[in-house]
Amino acid sequence: MSMRTLPLVFINLGGEMLYILDQRLQTQNTADDNTQKGVWSDDDRKRVMNDIIATMFSKAFMEELLKPQDLYSNRALRTVLTRLAHASIMRLNPASMDRLYELMVMAFKYQLLLCPRPRDLLIISYNHIDAIREFVRDTPSVLNQVDETHRKIIEVYTPLSDGEFQLLRQTLLIFLQDMHVRVSLFLKDKVQNPNGRFALSTTGPVPHGTEVPGLIRMFSSNGKEWKRWEFPTGGSYTSSIRVGSFERFGDRVTRIGTNMYSVTQPEETHTSKSYSQKANSEPNPLAKEELNLLARLLGGMKVQNRNTETGFRVNLFATDQEEEEAGASGANGDQSFQVINIQATQDVQVNTELARIAGEFTGEPEQTESPEGPSNKGDDLLAMMDELIEL
C-alpha cells in the first residue's frame, strides 16, 4: 500500500465536486411554467467556490494531508468531503450528498482507468488544480493557497520512481474496486456494463514510450533481427502523443481530469437503480476518452426557504419527488435486494463472556472496541477543517 495516496485522492475528488457544484450553481432554476426561479446570484456562486477552495487548500490542512499516511476508509473520506462541501453557505441534504459522492467517485474511477501510465496520475491531478485555479483567479489570497499547494505536490511526487507510482495506482484501484454505481449516461454510451463495471475501449493512442501492438520480432544472439510476424490486436491503436507537462504551468496534453461539465447542455441523469433502456444514437469515441460522458449529469437546482435557513440549499436531483424517493431508498434500503439484518448485540452478557474466553485463548486482556471503528480515522483533519470553517 502506498503512503502517498491520500493527497491525490482528496484533490481529484475535491476537484470533481467543485466541477459539479459550479455547474449546479450556474444553472438557471426556472420551471417550464416559470413558477420557480433560482435565487443563486453569481456573487453567491463565487462565495461558495472561494470558501470551499480556501478550506480545501489551507496551509495547515494541506501540511497534515501531505504527511505519509495510509489511505482513509471510504466512510472516513466521505465524511471529510461532506464537511468540505458544507464549508460555505451552501447546504446539501444526505440524499443529495450521496448522489454527489457517487458521481465524484465514479468520475475519478473512470479517469484512473483511462490513465495511460501510472505517472500520468499527476497530469490528471494537475488538470484538476488548473481548473480550480481558474475558479479563484479573482481572489488573490485563495489563488496563492492553490499555487502553494501545487508547488508542494510537485516537490513531493516528482522524485517518486515509476515503481512507486505503480504502487500508488494499485492502491487507488483497490480503494475503488468495490464502487460499481451505475450511471445512466455511462450505460447509454456503452462504457459501463449493467453491473456497474466499466468497459474500456480498445482504440486510441498507446501510452508514451510504448509501441503500437501487433508486431512480434525475433532477434539473434548478436542482436540482429531475423524474423518478424504480425498478430491481430483486437483493436485500432495509434502511436502515442507527446508527453504532457509536469510543471506548474504548461500543456497537459490530455483532457482527462478537466472540467467536462461546462461543455455540453446538462440533462437529467439517474444513478444506481434506474436507467433508460431506449435506443440512442452512436456515441462519439473521442467524447468517451475525454470524459464528456459525465457532462450532462446535471439537473435543475432547487433552493427553498432562503430567509429562514442558515444556508442556501442545493438539490442534486431534478425534482423534489426524486429527492424524496432517494431519501426513502437510503432509509429503507433498495427494494431490489434482499437484506438480512443480523442482531449480534441482544445478549450483552453472552458477548462479554465470549470476549473473555477469546482473550484466554490469545493471552490478551479483554478490550472494548469503539463502535466507530475505522471511522475515527481522519478525526484530526475534520477537527482542523472545523476550525477553518469557524474562522
N, C-alpha and C positions, 0 to 999 in steps of 0.2 A: 504493500500500500504506500502510495506517495504521500509525503508530509507537506507537499506544496499545492495541494488540490483546492483547498477551501477558497483562497482569494479568487481564482479563476471562475469557480462555480458562482460565487457571490456577484462578481462583476458581470458575468454573462446573463445570469438570471435577473439581476437587477436591471441590466440594460433592456432585456425583453419586457420587463414590467413597465419601464419608462416608455417604451415604444407604444405599448397598448394604452397606457393611461393618457399619453399625449394625444393619441388619436381619439380616444373617448372624449376628452375634454374639448376637442375641437369640433366634435360632431354637433351639428345643429339639431337640437331636440324639439322638432316640430312635427306633430302628428299630421296625418293626411287631411284631417278636418280643421287643422290649425287651432285645436283646442289646447294643445300642450306646447309650451315654449321653454327652451332652456334658459337657465339663469347664470350659466358659467360664462364669465367675460374672459377676454384674452388676458387681462391682468390676473384674474383668478388662476388661470392655467399656468401662467409664468410663476406665480407664487407657489403653487403646488409643486411644480418641477424644481424650482430653486430650493424649496425646503427639503424635499426628498433627497436631492443630489447633495446638498450641503451636509445632511446627516450621513449619507452613504459614504462620502469621501472625506469626512472629517479626519484630521491628523491622528488623533488618539485612537479612533476606531480602526483606521487602516493599519496603524502600527501593531495593534493587537491582532488584526486579521492576518497580517503577513508573517507572523511568527510561525515556525514549523509546527504543525499540529495535524492530528487526524481529521478526516472529513467528518462533519457533523451528520447525525442521522437525518433522515428525510423529515421527521417530525420537528426536530430542533431547527433545521434550516428554514422550514416553512414558518415557524414562529418568528424567527428573526426577520424574514421578508414581510410578514404580516405587520410587525411593528414598524418596519421601514415604510410600508405603504401608508401607514397612519401617522407619519411624521409631520403632516401638514393639516390643513383644514378639511381635507377630503376624508370621507369615511366609506368603507365597504362593509356590507353585511357578510356573514360567514359564507352564504351561498355564492356570492359574487367573488369573494376571495378564493374559494375553492376553484372556481372556474378560471380565475386569473392565474392561479398557481399551476393548474393543469396546462394551460396554453403556454406559460413560460417554460415549463419543463419539457413539453413535447417539442417546442421550437428549438430549444437548446440541444435536445437529444438528436433531432434531425440534422442540425448543424454539425454536431460531433460526428455523426455517421458520414456526412459528406466531406469531412475534413480530409484533404488529400494525404497529408503527412502529420505525424504527431506534433511536430514543432509548429505546424500551422494553427494549432490551438491559440498561439499568441496572436496570429493575424485576426482570428475571429474575435478575440478579446479586445484587440486594438480597434477593430471596426465598431464595437460597442462603445468604447471610450471616445472615439472620434465623434460618434453621433451624440453622446452625452455632452461632449464639449460644445456642440452646436446649440443644445438646449439652453445653456447658461452663458452664451457668448456675450450677453449684455450685462452680466453680473460679474465684475472682475474678481471679487473675493472668492466666489464659488468656483470660477474658472481656474483660479490659482490652485485651489484644492485638487481639482481634477488633474491639472498638469503635474502637480507634485506627486500624486498617486501614480500617474503614468510613468514618471521617472523612476519611482521605486519599483514598479513592476518590471521595467527594463533591467534595473540593477539586479533584481532577484532571479529572473527567469532566463536572461540572455546567456549566462555562463553554464546553464544546465546542458548536459550531453543529450544526444539523441535517445540513448537508453533510458535516461531519466524522464524524458518527455513521453516515451512509450509506456513507462510505468504510470505516469500521470494520466495518460489517456485510458489505460486499462482500469485505473481506479475510478475514473468517471463512468466508464461503461458498466462497471459493477454497480455503481451507485444508481444508475438509470435503468438497469436491465429489467426491473420489475414494473416499470412505468409503461403501460400499454393503453393509454387513454385514446379512444377513437375520436378523431376529429373529422367532421363531415367533409371538409374541403380536401383533406388528405385522401379520404376514401373516394371522393368523386374523381380526383385526378390520378387515382390508382398508384399512389406512392405509399399507401398504407393498406394492409390487409384487414378484413373484417375482425380479426382477432387483435388488432391494435399494433401489430408489428409492421415496421417499415419495409417496403420493397424497393431496394436501391436499383438505380438504372445501371445498365452495362454499356453505357455510351459516354463519350466526353473525353476530355484530356486526361492523360495519366499524370501521376504526381511528378513534380520536378525532380530530375536526376534519374528517372527510370525510362525504359524504352517501351514502345508500343508492343504489347504481347502478340504472339502469333508466329514467332520465328525461333527455331532451335538450331544452335550452331555447335559443331564438334571441333575440338582443337587437338592437335597432336602434342607430343611431349615437348617439342621445341616451341610451342605457342603458335603454330601456323594452322589456320583454319583449313579443314579438309572436307567438311561435309556440312550441309545445312538443309533443313526442310521446314515447311510451314505446317501449322495446325490451326483448325478453326477455334476462335476465341469465344464465340457465342455472343459477341458484342461488336460495337463500332467505336474503336478508340482512336484518339488523335494524339499528336505529340504534345508534350507538356508546355504550358505557358510560362512566362517569366516569373521569377520569384517575387512575391510581394515584399514591401519594405517593412523591416522590423524596427525602424527608427520611430521617434516620437511623431514626426510628420513625414508623410510620403504616400506613394501609391500602394495600396494594399493588394491591388490586382483583383483578388476575389471579392465577391459581394456577399459571401456567406457571413452572417452576423450583422449586416447593415439593416437599416430600418425599411422593411418592405411594406409596412402598413400604410405608408403615405403615397404609394404608387398607384393603386387601383381603387376603384369605388368599393367601399365596405358593404357587406351584406350579411345577413343573419347566418350564423353557423352554430351548430349544436355539437356538444361533446358527449362522449360516452354512449348513452343508451340509444338515442335515436339518430338516424341519418337517412338522407334521401336515397332511394333506390332508382330514381329516374335516370334515363339515359341522358348523357351530356356530351357536348362537343369535345373533340380530342384536345387534351391539354398541350400547352407549349412546353417542350422539354427544357428549354432554357429557363423558363419560369420555375421549374422544379429545382434546378441546380441553384437558383438564386433566392430560394425561399419566398418566391412570390405566392406560394401556396397558402401562406397564412395572411395574405394581405386583406382578405375580405372576412376575417374572423370577427369583425366588429359590428355590433348592432347599435341601437339607439341608446342615448344617455338619458337617464331619468333622475331629476333632483326634486325633492319634496321637502316641505316644512323648513324652508331656509331661515325663517325668522325665529324658529323655536329650537332648532337643533344647534349643538355647539359646532358642528362641522357640516360641510356640504356632502350630500350622499350621492355616490356614483353607483349605478346599477349596470352590471356587465351582461344583463340579459335584455332581450329585445322588448319584452313586456313584463308587467308585474306578475301576470299569471305564470310565466315561465320561471320567474324568481321564486314564487311560492311553491311551485312544483319541485324545483331543485332543493329548496329548503326542506320540504316534506320528505323528499327522497333521501336527503342526508340524515334526517332524523329517524326515519322508519326503515331505511335500507332499500336497496334495489330489489324490486319485487321479482326481477327476472332471475334472481339467485336465491337458493335456499340456504339460510344461515342457521347454524346450530349454535346456540349460546350455552356455554358450559359454566356453571356456577361452582367455583372452586373455593369459595370463602365462607360457606354456610356454617361449617363447624370449625370454629376458631381453635377449640381445644385439640381436635384431631390434627389440624395443621401444625400447631405448636409441638405436639408430640412427634409428628413425623420429622419436623426440623431438628428436634433434639436427637432422634435416632440417627438421622443423616449426619449430624455433627459427630456422633460417636464413631461412625464408620470412617469419616475423613480425618478425625483427630482435630477438627477445628471447632471453636465455640459457636454457639447459635448466633446468627446475625439476623437483624431485621432489615429487610431491603426496603428502600424508599419506593413508594408506589409510582413515583415519577420515572425512576429508572433512567434510561438513556436521555430522556428529555431534559435532564438537568444540564446536559452539555450545551454550552453556549450561553449560560446564565451571565457570565462576565460581559459578553458582548451585548446582551439585552440590557443589562444594568447601565452599561456605558451609553447605549443608544437612548435609554430613557432620560439620562442626564442631559444629553444633547438636545432632545426634544423639549425638555423643560426650559432649557436656556433660550 
